[in-house]
Amino acid sequence: MKYPTVLVNGVSIRVDEAGRYSLNDLHMSAVACGQAKENQGPSQFLRTKKVKAFVETLTRMQKCILEQNQSVIVINGGFSQGVWAEEIVAIRYAA
């Protein structure tokens, strides 16, 4: 599947059909530019208590029941693998 992309600081970031951004692409671009370390990936970001609470609140407020409507999804394996998140979560990750 070919994903549309957006440019962030000159780096192409994939966006899925639901408008979620690839946090893995954001991480790779930050590492390539020397703005992040390998150990600051999306999985570490999602493990923090504050981020868990933020995502849970966002999901609850948006009343996301179906998986395809979730604020954050994690896909293990396949072409689409990685962490995909809505713009507000992607911005928080990038900050």
N, CA, C and O atoms as a CHARMM CRD file, in Angstrom:
* protein
*
  380
    1    1 MET  N      0.83900  -1.18200   0.00000 PROA 1      0.00000
    2    1 MET  CA     0.00000   0.00000   0.00000 PROA 1      0.00000
    3    1 MET  C      0.88500   1.24600   0.00000 PROA 1      0.00000
    4    1 MET  O      1.85700   1.32700   0.75100 PROA 1      0.00000
    5    2 LYS  N      0.54900   2.18600  -0.82500 PROA 2      0.00000
    6    2 LYS  CA     1.30200   3.43600  -0.89400 PROA 2      0.00000
    7    2 LYS  C      0.61000   4.47700  -0.02600 PROA 2      0.00000
    8    2 LYS  O     -0.57800   4.75300  -0.19400 PROA 2      0.00000
    9    3 TYR  N      1.35800   5.04300   0.89300 PROA 3      0.00000
   10    3 TYR  CA     0.80400   6.04700   1.79700 PROA 3      0.00000
   11    3 TYR  C      1.11700   7.44600   1.28800 PROA 3      0.00000
   12    3 TYR  O      2.19000   7.68500   0.73400 PROA 3      0.00000
   13    4 PRO  N      0.17400   8.37600   1.47600 PROA 4      0.00000
   14    4 PRO  CA     0.51400   9.76900   1.19400 PROA 4      0.00000
   15    4 PRO  C      1.53900  10.23100   2.22700 PROA 4      0.00000
   16    4 PRO  O      1.64400   9.65400   3.30900 PROA 4      0.00000
   17    5 THR  N      2.27600  11.25200   1.89300 PROA 5      0.00000
   18    5 THR  CA     3.28500  11.74700   2.82500 PROA 5      0.00000
   19    5 THR  C      3.15400  13.25500   3.00400 PROA 5      0.00000
   20    5 THR  O      2.56400  13.95500   2.18100 PROA 5      0.00000
   21    6 VAL  N      3.71300  13.72200   4.09000 PROA 6      0.00000
   22    6 VAL  CA     3.84600  15.16000   4.32800 PROA 6      0.00000
   23    6 VAL  C      5.32800  15.42000   4.58700 PROA 6      0.00000
   24    6 VAL  O      6.05100  14.53500   5.04400 PROA 6      0.00000
   25    7 LEU  N      5.76100  16.61000   4.30000 PROA 7      0.00000
   26    7 LEU  CA     7.15000  16.97000   4.55900 PROA 7      0.00000
   27    7 LEU  C      7.24600  17.72300   5.87700 PROA 7      0.00000
   28    7 LEU  O      6.54600  18.71200   6.09500 PROA 7      0.00000
   29    8 VAL  N      8.11800  17.24400   6.74900 PROA 8      0.00000
   30    8 VAL  CA     8.38700  17.90200   8.02400 PROA 8      0.00000
   31    8 VAL  C      9.88700  18.16600   8.06300 PROA 8      0.00000
   32    8 VAL  O     10.68700  17.23100   8.09800 PROA 8      0.00000
   33    9 ASN  N     10.25900  19.42000   8.05600 PROA 9      0.00000
   34    9 ASN  CA    11.67600  19.80100   8.00800 PROA 9      0.00000
   35    9 ASN  C     12.41100  19.11300   6.86400 PROA 9      0.00000
   36    9 ASN  O     13.56400  18.70500   7.00700 PROA 9      0.00000
   37   10 GLY  N     11.73300  18.99100   5.73600 PROA 10     0.00000
   38   10 GLY  CA    12.34600  18.40100   4.55600 PROA 10     0.00000
   39   10 GLY  C     12.36800  16.88700   4.54200 PROA 10     0.00000
   40   10 GLY  O     12.94800  16.29200   3.63300 PROA 10     0.00000
   41   11 VAL  N     11.74900  16.24600   5.52700 PROA 11     0.00000
   42   11 VAL  CA    11.72000  14.78500   5.60800 PROA 11     0.00000
   43   11 VAL  C     10.30400  14.30400   5.34100 PROA 11     0.00000
   44   11 VAL  O      9.34300  14.86600   5.86500 PROA 11     0.00000
   45   12 SER  N     10.17700  13.26800   4.52900 PROA 12     0.00000
   46   12 SER  CA     8.87400  12.71900   4.17000 PROA 12     0.00000
   47   12 SER  C      8.34900  11.81600   5.28700 PROA 12     0.00000
   48   12 SER  O      9.01200  10.85700   5.68100 PROA 12     0.00000
   49   13 ILE  N      7.15500  12.12700   5.79100 PROA 13     0.00000
   50   13 ILE  CA     6.51700  11.35800   6.86500 PROA 13     0.00000
   51   13 ILE  C      5.23700  10.74300   6.30800 PROA 13     0.00000
   52   13 ILE  O      4.40000  11.44800   5.74400 PROA 13     0.00000
   53   14 ARG  N      5.08600   9.42600   6.46600 PROA 14     0.00000
   54   14 ARG  CA     3.88400   8.75200   5.96600 PROA 14     0.00000
   55   14 ARG  C      2.66500   9.09500   6.81700 PROA 14     0.00000
   56   14 ARG  O      2.76300   9.30500   8.02600 PROA 14     0.00000
   57   15 VAL  N      1.51600   9.14600   6.14600 PROA 15     0.00000
   58   15 VAL  CA     0.22900   9.39100   6.80000 PROA 15     0.00000
   59   15 VAL  C     -0.71500   8.28700   6.33600 PROA 15     0.00000
   60   15 VAL  O     -0.83300   8.04400   5.13600 PROA 15     0.00000
   61   16 ASP  N     -1.39600   7.60600   7.28100 PROA 16     0.00000
   62   16 ASP  CA    -2.29200   6.52000   6.87700 PROA 16     0.00000
   63   16 ASP  C     -3.64900   7.05700   6.42900 PROA 16     0.00000
   64   16 ASP  O     -3.89300   8.26300   6.44600 PROA 16     0.00000
   65   17 GLU  N     -4.52600   6.13400   6.02700 PROA 17     0.00000
   66   17 GLU  CA    -5.83600   6.50900   5.48900 PROA 17     0.00000
   67   17 GLU  C     -6.72500   7.21000   6.51300 PROA 17     0.00000
   68   17 GLU  O     -7.68700   7.88100   6.13700 PROA 17     0.00000
   69   18 ALA  N     -6.41800   7.06400   7.79800 PROA 18     0.00000
   70   18 ALA  CA    -7.19300   7.72900   8.85200 PROA 18     0.00000
   71   18 ALA  C     -6.57200   9.07000   9.25500 PROA 18     0.00000
   72   18 ALA  O     -7.07800   9.74300  10.15300 PROA 18     0.00000
   73   19 GLY  N     -5.47800   9.45900   8.59500 PROA 19     0.00000
   74   19 GLY  CA    -4.83400  10.72700   8.90700 PROA 19     0.00000
   75   19 GLY  C     -3.82100  10.66000  10.03600 PROA 19     0.00000
   76   19 GLY  O     -3.36300  11.69200  10.52700 PROA 19     0.00000
   77   20 ARG  N     -3.46700   9.43600  10.45200 PROA 20     0.00000
   78   20 ARG  CA    -2.46800   9.27700  11.50900 PROA 20     0.00000
   79   20 ARG  C     -1.05900   9.32400  10.90800 PROA 20     0.00000
   80   20 ARG  O     -0.82300   8.84000   9.80100 PROA 20     0.00000
   81   21 TYR  N     -0.14000   9.91300  11.65700 PROA 21     0.00000
   82   21 TYR  CA     1.24700  10.05300  11.22200 PROA 21     0.00000
   83   21 TYR  C      2.08200   8.88700  11.73600 PROA 21     0.00000
   84   21 TYR  O      1.80700   8.34400  12.80600 PROA 21     0.00000
   85   22 SER  N      3.09200   8.50800  10.97900 PROA 22     0.00000
   86   22 SER  CA     4.01200   7.45900  11.40800 PROA 22     0.00000
   87   22 SER  C      5.02300   8.05300  12.38300 PROA 22     0.00000
   88   22 SER  O      5.88500   8.84100  11.99500 PROA 22     0.00000
   89   23 LEU  N      4.90900   7.66900  13.65000 PROA 23     0.00000
   90   23 LEU  CA     5.86600   8.15000  14.64500 PROA 23     0.00000
   91   23 LEU  C      7.24800   7.56300  14.38400 PROA 23     0.00000
   92   23 LEU  O      8.25900   8.16400  14.74700 PROA 23     0.00000
   93   24 ASN  N      7.29100   6.39200  13.75600 PROA 24     0.00000
   94   24 ASN  CA     8.57600   5.79300  13.41300 PROA 24     0.00000
   95   24 ASN  C      9.31400   6.64500  12.37800 PROA 24     0.00000
   96   24 ASN  O     10.53000   6.81600  12.46700 PROA 24     0.00000
   97   25 ASP  N      8.58400   7.17800  11.39800 PROA 25     0.00000
   98   25 ASP  CA     9.19600   8.06900  10.41000 PROA 25     0.00000
   99   25 ASP  C      9.70900   9.33500  11.08400 PROA 25     0.00000
  100   25 ASP  O     10.80500   9.80400  10.77700 PROA 25     0.00000
  101   26 LEU  N      8.91900   9.89200  12.00300 PROA 26     0.00000
  102   26 LEU  CA     9.35500  11.08600  12.73800 PROA 26     0.00000
  103   26 LEU  C     10.63300  10.79700  13.52300 PROA 26     0.00000
  104   26 LEU  O     11.55200  11.61500  13.55600 PROA 26     0.00000
  105   27 HSD  N     10.67800   9.63200  14.14900 PROA 27     0.00000
  106   27 HSD  CA    11.85200   9.25400  14.93700 PROA 27     0.00000
  107   27 HSD  C     13.07900   9.09400  14.04600 PROA 27     0.00000
  108   27 HSD  O     14.15700   9.59100  14.37300 PROA 27     0.00000
  109   28 MET  N     12.91700   8.40300  12.92300 PROA 28     0.00000
  110   28 MET  CA    14.05200   8.20600  12.01800 PROA 28     0.00000
  111   28 MET  C     14.59700   9.53700  11.50800 PROA 28     0.00000
  112   28 MET  O     15.81000   9.71000  11.38400 PROA 28     0.00000
  113   29 SER  N     13.69900  10.47400  11.21300 PROA 29     0.00000
  114   29 SER  CA    14.16300  11.77400  10.72000 PROA 29     0.00000
  115   29 SER  C     14.89000  12.54900  11.81800 PROA 29     0.00000
  116   29 SER  O     15.88100  13.22700  11.54400 PROA 29     0.00000
  117   30 ALA  N     14.40800  12.45400  13.04900 PROA 30     0.00000
  118   30 ALA  CA    15.06200  13.14400  14.16700 PROA 30     0.00000
  119   30 ALA  C     16.44000  12.55200  14.44600 PROA 30     0.00000
  120   30 ALA  O     17.38400  13.28700  14.73300 PROA 30     0.00000
  121   31 VAL  N     16.56000  11.22900  14.36300 PROA 31     0.00000
  122   31 VAL  CA    17.85400  10.57200  14.57200 PROA 31     0.00000
  123   31 VAL  C     18.81500  10.97700  13.45800 PROA 31     0.00000
  124   31 VAL  O     19.98000  11.27800  13.71700 PROA 31     0.00000
  125   32 ALA  N     18.32600  10.98500  12.22300 PROA 32     0.00000
  126   32 ALA  CA    19.17000  11.34900  11.07900 PROA 32     0.00000
  127   32 ALA  C     19.68900  12.78200  11.18100 PROA 32     0.00000
  128   32 ALA  O     20.79200  13.08100  10.72100 PROA 32     0.00000
  129   33 CYS  N     18.89800  13.66000  11.77900 PROA 33     0.00000
  130   33 CYS  CA    19.29500  15.07100  11.93200 PROA 33     0.00000
  131   33 CYS  C     20.06400  15.32000  13.22200 PROA 33     0.00000
  132   33 CYS  O     20.46600  16.45100  13.49500 PROA 33     0.00000
  133   34 GLY  N     20.27300  14.26800  14.02200 PROA 34     0.00000
  134   34 GLY  CA    20.98700  14.42300  15.28000 PROA 34     0.00000
  135   34 GLY  C     20.16600  15.06000  16.38700 PROA 34     0.00000
  136   34 GLY  O     20.72300  15.54400  17.37300 PROA 34     0.00000
  137   35 GLN  N     18.84100  15.06500  16.23400 PROA 35     0.00000
  138   35 GLN  CA    17.96900  15.68300  17.23400 PROA 35     0.00000
  139   35 GLN  C     17.37800  14.67400  18.20800 PROA 35     0.00000
  140   35 GLN  O     16.67100  15.05200  19.14200 PROA 35     0.00000
  141   36 ALA  N     17.66200  13.39800  17.99600 PROA 36     0.00000
  142   36 ALA  CA    17.15600  12.34600  18.88800 PROA 36     0.00000
  143   36 ALA  C     18.14000  11.19000  18.88400 PROA 36     0.00000
  144   36 ALA  O     19.00700  11.08700  18.01600 PROA 36     0.00000
  145   37 LYS  N     17.98600  10.32400  19.87400 PROA 37     0.00000
  146   37 LYS  CA    18.81700   9.12700  19.97600 PROA 37     0.00000
  147   37 LYS  C     17.97200   7.91700  19.61600 PROA 37     0.00000
  148   37 LYS  O     16.74200   7.97900  19.62500 PROA 37     0.00000
  149   38 GLU  N     18.64200   6.81400  19.30000 PROA 38     0.00000
  150   38 GLU  CA    17.94300   5.57900  18.93200 PROA 38     0.00000
  151   38 GLU  C     16.98500   5.12500  20.02700 PROA 38     0.00000
  152   38 GLU  O     15.91500   4.59200  19.73000 PROA 38     0.00000
  153   39 ASN  N     17.35700   5.32900  21.28900 PROA 39     0.00000
  154   39 ASN  CA    16.53300   4.83900  22.40200 PROA 39     0.00000
  155   39 ASN  C     15.35100   5.74800  22.73000 PROA 39     0.00000
  156   39 ASN  O     14.68000   5.53100  23.73900 PROA 39     0.00000
  157   40 GLN  N     15.08200   6.75000  21.91200 PROA 40     0.00000
  158   40 GLN  CA    13.95500   7.65200  22.14700 PROA 40     0.00000
  159   40 GLN  C     12.81900   7.37600  21.16200 PROA 40     0.00000
  160   40 GLN  O     12.11600   8.29400  20.74100 PROA 40     0.00000
  161   41 GLY  N     12.65000   6.11800  20.80400 PROA 41     0.00000
  162   41 GLY  CA    11.64200   5.73600  19.81900 PROA 41     0.00000
  163   41 GLY  C     10.21700   5.81200  20.34000 PROA 41     0.00000
  164   41 GLY  O      9.98700   6.04100  21.52700 PROA 41     0.00000
  165   42 PRO  N      9.26600   5.61800  19.43900 PROA 42     0.00000
  166   42 PRO  CA     7.85000   5.70000  19.79600 PROA 42     0.00000
  167   42 PRO  C      7.43000   4.73500  20.89900 PROA 42     0.00000
  168   42 PRO  O      6.58300   5.07400  21.72600 PROA 42     0.00000
  169   43 SER  N      8.01000   3.54100  20.92100 PROA 43     0.00000
  170   43 SER  CA     7.60200   2.57600  21.95100 PROA 43     0.00000
  171   43 SER  C      7.96500   3.08500  23.34400 PROA 43     0.00000
  172   43 SER  O      7.19600   2.89700  24.28600 PROA 43     0.00000
  173   44 GLN  N      9.12000   3.72300  23.48600 PROA 44     0.00000
  174   44 GLN  CA     9.50200   4.29800  24.78400 PROA 44     0.00000
  175   44 GLN  C      8.57500   5.44800  25.15800 PROA 44     0.00000
  176   44 GLN  O      8.17400   5.57900  26.31500 PROA 44     0.00000
  177   45 PHE  N      8.23800   6.27200  24.18400 PROA 45     0.00000
  178   45 PHE  CA     7.32700   7.40500  24.37700 PROA 45     0.00000
  179   45 PHE  C      5.98000   6.92800  24.91000 PROA 45     0.00000
  180   45 PHE  O      5.43300   7.51700  25.84200 PROA 45     0.00000
  181   46 LEU  N      5.44300   5.85800  24.31400 PROA 46     0.00000
  182   46 LEU  CA     4.12000   5.36100  24.70400 PROA 46     0.00000
  183   46 LEU  C      4.10500   4.69600  26.07300 PROA 46     0.00000
  184   46 LEU  O      3.03200   4.50200  26.64400 PROA 46     0.00000
  185   47 ARG  N      5.25700   4.34500  26.60800 PROA 47     0.00000
  186   47 ARG  CA     5.32700   3.67400  27.91400 PROA 47     0.00000
  187   47 ARG  C      5.23800   4.63000  29.09800 PROA 47     0.00000
  188   47 ARG  O      4.98800   4.19200  30.22100 PROA 47     0.00000
  189   48 THR  N      5.43700   5.91300  28.87100 PROA 48     0.00000
  190   48 THR  CA     5.42600   6.85100  29.99600 PROA 48     0.00000
  191   48 THR  C      4.00400   7.04100  30.52300 PROA 48     0.00000
  192   48 THR  O      3.03800   7.00800  29.76000 PROA 48     0.00000
  193   49 LYS  N      3.89000   7.24000  31.82600 PROA 49     0.00000
  194   49 LYS  CA     2.57600   7.38300  32.46100 PROA 49     0.00000
  195   49 LYS  C      1.80200   8.57200  31.91200 PROA 49     0.00000
  196   49 LYS  O      0.60200   8.46900  31.65600 PROA 49     0.00000
  197   50 LYS  N      2.48000   9.69800  31.73100 PROA 50     0.00000
  198   50 LYS  CA     1.79500  10.90000  31.24900 PROA 50     0.00000
  199   50 LYS  C      1.25000  10.71200  29.84000 PROA 50     0.00000
  200   50 LYS  O      0.14400  11.15700  29.53400 PROA 50     0.00000
  201   51 VAL  N      2.01600  10.06200  28.99100 PROA 51     0.00000
  202   51 VAL  CA     1.55200   9.84500  27.61400 PROA 51     0.00000
  203   51 VAL  C      0.41100   8.83300  27.59600 PROA 51     0.00000
  204   51 VAL  O     -0.55500   9.00800  26.85500 PROA 51     0.00000
  205   52 LYS  N      0.51000   7.78400  28.39700 PROA 52     0.00000
  206   52 LYS  CA    -0.59100   6.81700  28.48600 PROA 52     0.00000
  207   52 LYS  C     -1.87900   7.52000  28.89900 PROA 52     0.00000
  208   52 LYS  O     -2.93300   7.29600  28.30400 PROA 52     0.00000
  209   53 ALA  N     -1.79300   8.36300  29.90900 PROA 53     0.00000
  210   53 ALA  CA    -2.97300   9.09500  30.38000 PROA 53     0.00000
  211   53 ALA  C     -3.48700  10.04600  29.30400 PROA 53     0.00000
  212   53 ALA  O     -4.69800  10.16800  29.11500 PROA 53     0.00000
  213   54 PHE  N     -2.58900  10.71300  28.60300 PROA 54     0.00000
  214   54 PHE  CA    -2.96300  11.63700  27.52700 PROA 54     0.00000
  215   54 PHE  C     -3.72500  10.90500  26.42400 PROA 54     0.00000
  216   54 PHE  O     -4.78100  11.36200  25.98600 PROA 54     0.00000
  217   55 VAL  N     -3.19100   9.77600  25.97900 PROA 55     0.00000
  218   55 VAL  CA    -3.82500   9.00200  24.90400 PROA 55     0.00000
  219   55 VAL  C     -5.16200   8.43400  25.36700 PROA 55     0.00000
  220   55 VAL  O     -6.13100   8.44900  24.60800 PROA 55     0.00000
  221   56 GLU  N     -5.23000   7.93500  26.59700 PROA 56     0.00000
  222   56 GLU  CA    -6.49200   7.40800  27.12400 PROA 56     0.00000
  223   56 GLU  C     -7.55600   8.49700  27.19000 PROA 56     0.00000
  224   56 GLU  O     -8.70700   8.26000  26.82500 PROA 56     0.00000
  225   57 THR  N     -7.18500   9.67600  27.64800 PROA 57     0.00000
  226   57 THR  CA    -8.13000  10.79400  27.72100 PROA 57     0.00000
  227   57 THR  C     -8.57700  11.21400  26.32900 PROA 57     0.00000
  228   57 THR  O     -9.76500  11.44500  26.10000 PROA 57     0.00000
  229   58 LEU  N     -7.64900  11.31200  25.41300 PROA 58     0.00000
  230   58 LEU  CA    -7.97100  11.68600  24.03800 PROA 58     0.00000
  231   58 LEU  C     -8.93100  10.67800  23.41400 PROA 58     0.00000
  232   58 LEU  O     -9.90500  11.06200  22.76700 PROA 58     0.00000
  233   59 THR  N     -8.66100   9.41100  23.60500 PROA 59     0.00000
  234   59 THR  CA    -9.51400   8.35500  23.06500 PROA 59     0.00000
  235   59 THR  C    -10.90300   8.41100  23.68500 PROA 59     0.00000
  236   59 THR  O    -11.90700   8.28200  22.98600 PROA 59     0.00000
  237   60 ARG  N    -10.95600   8.60300  24.99900 PROA 60     0.00000
  238   60 ARG  CA   -12.24400   8.67600  25.69200 PROA 60     0.00000
  239   60 ARG  C    -13.04900   9.89200  25.22700 PROA 60     0.00000
  240   60 ARG  O    -14.25400   9.78200  24.99900 PROA 60     0.00000
  241   61 MET  N    -12.40600  11.03400  25.08600 PROA 61     0.00000
  242   61 MET  CA   -13.09800  12.25500  24.67700 PROA 61     0.00000
  243   61 MET  C    -13.60900  12.16100  23.23900 PROA 61     0.00000
  244   61 MET  O    -14.63400  12.74900  22.89400 PROA 61     0.00000
  245   62 GLN  N    -12.88900  11.42200  22.41500 PROA 62     0.00000
  246   62 GLN  CA   -13.31200  11.25500  21.02600 PROA 62     0.00000
  247   62 GLN  C    -14.26700  10.07700  20.85800 PROA 62     0.00000
  248   62 GLN  O    -14.79700   9.83600  19.77300 PROA 62     0.00000
  249   63 LYS  N    -14.47400   9.35000  21.95100 PROA 63     0.00000
  250   63 LYS  CA   -15.35800   8.18400  21.94500 PROA 63     0.00000
  251   63 LYS  C    -14.96800   7.20000  20.84400 PROA 63     0.00000
  252   63 LYS  O    -15.79800   6.76200  20.04800 PROA 63     0.00000
  253   64 CYS  N    -13.68200   6.86900  20.82500 PROA 64     0.00000
  254   64 CYS  CA   -13.14100   5.95200  19.82200 PROA 64     0.00000
  255   64 CYS  C    -13.38300   4.51600  20.25800 PROA 64     0.00000
  256   64 CYS  O    -12.76300   4.03500  21.20700 PROA 64     0.00000
  257   65 ILE  N    -14.27000   3.84600  19.57400 PROA 65     0.00000
  258   65 ILE  CA   -14.57700   2.46000  19.90400 PROA 65     0.00000
  259   65 ILE  C    -13.91400   1.52200  18.90200 PROA 65     0.00000
  260   65 ILE  O    -13.28400   0.53800  19.28800 PROA 65     0.00000
  261   66 LEU  N    -14.05600   1.82400  17.63400 PROA 66     0.00000
  262   66 LEU  CA   -13.48600   0.98400  16.59400 PROA 66     0.00000
  263   66 LEU  C    -11.97800   1.17900  16.50900 PROA 66     0.00000
  264   66 LEU  O    -11.47300   2.28800  16.68600 PROA 66     0.00000
  265   67 GLU  N    -11.26400   0.08700  16.23500 PROA 67     0.00000
  266   67 GLU  CA    -9.80400   0.14900  16.17700 PROA 67     0.00000
  267   67 GLU  C     -9.31100   1.14500  15.13400 PROA 67     0.00000
  268   67 GLU  O     -8.33500   1.85700  15.37000 PROA 67     0.00000
  269   68 GLN  N     -9.97600   1.20200  13.98700 PROA 68     0.00000
  270   68 GLN  CA    -9.51400   2.10300  12.93200 PROA 68     0.00000
  271   68 GLN  C     -9.68400   3.57400  13.30100 PROA 68     0.00000
  272   68 GLN  O     -9.12600   4.44000  12.62800 PROA 68     0.00000
  273   69 ASN  N    -10.44300   3.87500  14.35500 PROA 69     0.00000
  274   69 ASN  CA   -10.64700   5.25800  14.78900 PROA 69     0.00000
  275   69 ASN  C     -9.79700   5.64300  15.99500 PROA 69     0.00000
  276   69 ASN  O     -9.93600   6.74900  16.51700 PROA 69     0.00000
  277   70 GLN  N     -8.92600   4.75500  16.44100 PROA 70     0.00000
  278   70 GLN  CA    -8.11400   5.01600  17.62700 PROA 70     0.00000
  279   70 GLN  C     -7.10200   6.13200  17.37900 PROA 70     0.00000
  280   70 GLN  O     -6.62800   6.31300  16.25700 PROA 70     0.00000
  281   71 SER  N     -6.78000   6.86900  18.42500 PROA 71     0.00000
  282   71 SER  CA    -5.80300   7.95900  18.34100 PROA 71     0.00000
  283   71 SER  C     -4.40400   7.44300  18.04800 PROA 71     0.00000
  284   71 SER  O     -3.62500   8.08500  17.34300 PROA 71     0.00000
  285   72 VAL  N     -4.09600   6.27600  18.59900 PROA 72     0.00000
  286   72 VAL  CA    -2.78800   5.64900  18.39900 PROA 72     0.00000
  287   72 VAL  C     -3.00800   4.17600  18.10600 PROA 72     0.00000
  288   72 VAL  O     -3.76500   3.50000  18.80300 PROA 72     0.00000
  289   73 ILE  N     -2.34300   3.68500  17.07200 PROA 73     0.00000
  290   73 ILE  CA    -2.36100   2.24600  16.82100 PROA 73     0.00000
  291   73 ILE  C     -0.92600   1.76500  16.65600 PROA 73     0.00000
  292   73 ILE  O     -0.06300   2.48500  16.15500 PROA 73     0.00000
  293   74 VAL  N     -0.69300   0.53400  17.08900 PROA 74     0.00000
  294   74 VAL  CA     0.61000  -0.09800  16.93800 PROA 74     0.00000
  295   74 VAL  C      0.40300  -1.31500  16.05800 PROA 74     0.00000
  296   74 VAL  O     -0.40900  -2.18700  16.36700 PROA 74     0.00000
  297   75 ILE  N      1.14400  -1.37000  14.95900 PROA 75     0.00000
  298   75 ILE  CA     1.03400  -2.48200  14.02200 PROA 75     0.00000
  299   75 ILE  C      2.34900  -3.24400  14.05700 PROA 75     0.00000
  300   75 ILE  O      3.41100  -2.68900  13.77600 PROA 75     0.00000
  301   76 ASN  N      2.26300  -4.52400  14.40800 PROA 76     0.00000
  302   76 ASN  CA     3.44000  -5.38600  14.46400 PROA 76     0.00000
  303   76 ASN  C      3.51300  -6.22700  13.20100 PROA 76     0.00000
  304   76 ASN  O      2.60800  -7.01500  12.92700 PROA 76     0.00000
  305   77 GLY  N      4.56700  -6.06700  12.43900 PROA 77     0.00000
  306   77 GLY  CA     4.77500  -6.84700  11.22500 PROA 77     0.00000
  307   77 GLY  C      4.06500  -6.27800  10.01800 PROA 77     0.00000
  308   77 GLY  O      3.11800  -5.50100  10.13400 PROA 77     0.00000
  309   78 GLY  N      4.54600  -6.68500   8.85400 PROA 78     0.00000
  310   78 GLY  CA     3.93300  -6.24600   7.60900 PROA 78     0.00000
  311   78 GLY  C      4.46800  -4.91000   7.12700 PROA 78     0.00000
  312   78 GLY  O      5.33600  -4.30600   7.75800 PROA 78     0.00000
  313   79 PHE  N      3.93800  -4.46200   6.00600 PROA 79     0.00000
  314   79 PHE  CA     4.39700  -3.22100   5.38100 PROA 79     0.00000
  315   79 PHE  C      4.06000  -1.99900   6.22200 PROA 79     0.00000
  316   79 PHE  O      4.81200  -1.02500   6.23200 PROA 79     0.00000
  317   80 SER  N      2.94500  -2.04500   6.91900 PROA 80     0.00000
  318   80 SER  CA     2.46300  -0.88100   7.67900 PROA 80     0.00000
  319   80 SER  C      2.91100  -0.88600   9.13100 PROA 80     0.00000
  320   80 SER  O      2.35800  -0.15100   9.94900 PROA 80     0.00000
  321   81 GLN  N      3.90300  -1.70300   9.46300 PROA 81     0.00000
  322   81 GLN  CA     4.28400  -1.83200  10.86800 PROA 81     0.00000
  323   81 GLN  C      4.78600  -0.52100  11.44800 PROA 81     0.00000
  324   81 GLN  O      5.32300   0.33200  10.74100 PROA 81     0.00000
  325   82 GLY  N      4.59900  -0.38800  12.74100 PROA 82     0.00000
  326   82 GLY  CA     5.06000   0.79900  13.44000 PROA 82     0.00000
  327   82 GLY  C      3.97200   1.41700  14.28800 PROA 82     0.00000
  328   82 GLY  O      2.90800   0.83100  14.48700 PROA 82     0.00000
  329   83 VAL  N      4.25200   2.60000  14.78200 PROA 83     0.00000
  330   83 VAL  CA     3.31200   3.33900  15.62100 PROA 83     0.00000
  331   83 VAL  C      2.74300   4.47800  14.78900 PROA 83     0.00000
  332   83 VAL  O      3.48300   5.28100  14.22000 PROA 83     0.00000
  333   84 TRP  N      1.41900   4.53500  14.72600 PROA 84     0.00000
  334   84 TRP  CA     0.70300   5.55400  13.96100 PROA 84     0.00000
  335   84 TRP  C     -0.15400   6.35100  14.93200 PROA 84     0.00000
  336   84 TRP  O     -0.86900   5.77000  15.74900 PROA 84     0.00000
  337   85 ALA  N     -0.09000   7.68000  14.85200 PROA 85     0.00000
  338   85 ALA  CA    -0.79500   8.51300  15.82800 PROA 85     0.00000
  339   85 ALA  C     -1.40400   9.74500  15.17300 PROA 85     0.00000
  340   85 ALA  O     -0.91000  10.25300  14.16600 PROA 85     0.00000
  341   86 GLU  N     -2.49900  10.21100  15.78100 PROA 86     0.00000
  342   86 GLU  CA    -3.13700  11.44000  15.31700 PROA 86     0.00000
  343   86 GLU  C     -2.16300  12.60300  15.44800 PROA 86     0.00000
  344   86 GLU  O     -1.16700  12.52200  16.16600 PROA 86     0.00000
  345   87 GLU  N     -2.46700  13.67400  14.74900 PROA 87     0.00000
  346   87 GLU  CA    -1.57000  14.82800  14.68900 PROA 87     0.00000
  347   87 GLU  C     -1.19800  15.36500  16.07300 PROA 87     0.00000
  348   87 GLU  O     -0.03400  15.68600  16.31400 PROA 87     0.00000
  349   88 ILE  N     -2.15600  15.46600  16.97300 PROA 88     0.00000
  350   88 ILE  CA    -1.87100  16.03300  18.29600 PROA 88     0.00000
  351   88 ILE  C     -0.88600  15.15900  19.07700 PROA 88     0.00000
  352   88 ILE  O     -0.05400  15.67900  19.82100 PROA 88     0.00000
  353   89 VAL  N     -0.97500  13.84700  18.91500 PROA 89     0.00000
  354   89 VAL  CA    -0.04100  12.93800  19.58300 PROA 89     0.00000
  355   89 VAL  C      1.32500  13.02500  18.89900 PROA 89     0.00000
  356   89 VAL  O      2.35800  13.00700  19.56900 PROA 89     0.00000
  357   90 ALA  N      1.33000  13.11800  17.57700 PROA 90     0.00000
  358   90 ALA  CA     2.58800  13.24900  16.83000 PROA 90     0.00000
  359   90 ALA  C      3.32400  14.52900  17.22700 PROA 90     0.00000
  360   90 ALA  O      4.54700  14.53300  17.36000 PROA 90     0.00000
  361   91 ILE  N      2.57700  15.60400  17.41500 PROA 91     0.00000
  362   91 ILE  CA     3.19100  16.86800  17.83900 PROA 91     0.00000
  363   91 ILE  C      3.78700  16.72200  19.23400 PROA 91     0.00000
  364   91 ILE  O      4.88600  17.20900  19.50000 PROA 91     0.00000
  365   92 ARG  N      3.06400  16.05600  20.11600 PROA 92     0.00000
  366   92 ARG  CA     3.58800  15.85100  21.47900 PROA 92     0.00000
  367   92 ARG  C      4.84900  14.98900  21.42900 PROA 92     0.00000
  368   92 ARG  O      5.80200  15.24000  22.16600 PROA 92     0.00000
  369   93 TYR  N      4.85600  13.98100  20.57000 PROA 93     0.00000
  370   93 TYR  CA     6.04000  13.13000  20.43600 PROA 93     0.00000
  371   93 TYR  C      7.22600  13.93600  19.90300 PROA 93     0.00000
  372   93 TYR  O      8.34800  13.79700  20.39000 PROA 93     0.00000
  373   94 ALA  N      6.97400  14.76200  18.92000 PROA 94     0.00000
  374   94 ALA  CA     8.04800  15.55300  18.31000 PROA 94     0.00000
  375   94 ALA  C      8.60700  16.60500  19.26500 PROA 94     0.00000
  376   94 ALA  O      9.76600  17.00500  19.14900 PROA 94     0.00000
  377   95 ALA  N      7.78500  17.04500  20.19900 PROA 95     0.00000
  378   95 ALA  CA     8.24100  18.07700  21.13700 PROA 95     0.00000
  379   95 ALA  C      9.20200  17.46000  22.11900 PROA 95     0.00000
  380   95 ALA  O      9.71200  18.15000  23.00100 PROA 95     0.00000
